[in-house]
Amino acid sequence: MTFDPYKQAQRHPITHNKPAVDFFAGALLGNGGIGVCVTTRPDGIMLHLGHNSVWDIRVAEHNQAHIGTFAEIFAKVSTISPTLGALEEDPWYKSYTDLMQQNYLADYPRPFPCGTILFGLDRQQAEVIGHRLDIADGICEVTIKLHRSQTDIRMQIMVDQTSDRVWVRTIDASNHPIPSPFDRLRVMPDPTTPPEFPAYQVHSEGVGFSQILPSQEGEISSDRQPTEFWRDFNDATTTTAKRIPAHPDDRIVMVNVAVTSQTSTWHPQPSYGVPRAADPLERQLADTEPFVSLITLKHGLASDGMHLQQPHVPTTAQFTQTSDANNAIWQTYWRKSGVQLADAVLERTWYHNL
């Protein structure tokens, strides 16, 4: 090989020089299991979590007695008048196709979002400028401007390539670990969680939650619009659905966040004069030491009695160790996937579409 494929990949970072407020502008990280979409706004960084093995696994299987065999259905179709403008003009055919579509109109099975982690900033002190994703080593760096010193620092985010963990730290322009400017942390279970699901449980250790994913349909099919999901999720007095009873095949997903920061209860300020109650999944942060955070995701059968180990305080050394191990995996990958092309545009397209 006449070129270094790893260095060649380093020439093609994906950059976004302003806040990336939605998924299409965000940076995508993952390891084939856990996935993260990093979105940013001027006053915070949001890590949206997902996993290939975490699904709303319910299946709608109604009207089986009315499906019929191919022979039975074709026999009925053959009796439809040929003078009709369309098959749907026949009452039986229209009724049958409407009945058969009902199971497919349910919004499950579907991948189930595993929640969002928000690292918040006081915009009087700092704000997000943009992000850069180095495709060579899978590290996303979010640039944060500190107003008082007029300097830029970076928040590094990476996914452990061998486990369902996400690492975060802050560094200065010389790549030295430093305290973060974040003033709060909030863990948010997915707001589109159907209200018939069991309510999520807040962990007593660290900052995190567990969510049961029922295997059975229950009495209500989730056909609500997103605005209705938000209402049901945030209004504890809204009880529009009966909870789905437990079943041995139910799944569970657990998310927990550990930080080096000193944490305390976050007392949110009123928004537009409307007070907001303290959230048990929100913390105020205060840093004096280099900032490191470890996000852990676990999933499996709820009946297995799974639990997350008590979260330990992550360290800079552990971040570096994970980064080195990841780098070795990425080096192997690029030795098999790297290319060097005479056409710069074609080469960039190759790397950005891997």
Summary of the structure (lengths in Angstrom):
residues: 354
radius of gyration: 24.8
end to end distance: 20.2
largest distance: 81.4
contacts: 1028
relative contact order: 0.16
helix: 22%
strand: 31%
